[in-house]
Amino acid sequence: MDPLAVDGSLVTDCCKAAVCGGGTIRRVEGEVTDRQLEALLARLDRLVEELARLNKRQESREELTVIAHELRNLNESLQALAYAALGQQGPQVRRRRTG
């Protein structure tokens, strides 16, 4: 027996919901028709695509976090070099008055 084959009674017993026009789920009485099953499969395909997009965005965010960390480290190093170039003295900076 093919492990990926779907038993007709299994589909009827397990798939008791259908996606309505607004994306809501309602209970289906009786057997699931081919049309309803196709609608469910199409909705699942759209969900898989959306999940793939979300995963890609998350991976990009994780990469940006690593880059931001490295930029902070570089900034600290540049500040240390700037202080070293000025000697032991910190820079003479005039600050604007707020208010």
Secondary structure, 3 states (H helix, E strand, C coil): CCCCCCCHHHHHHHCCEEECCCCCEEECCCCCCHHHHHHHHHHHHHHHHHHHHHHHHHHHHHHHHHHHHHHHHHHHHHHHHHHHHHCCCCCCCCCCCCC
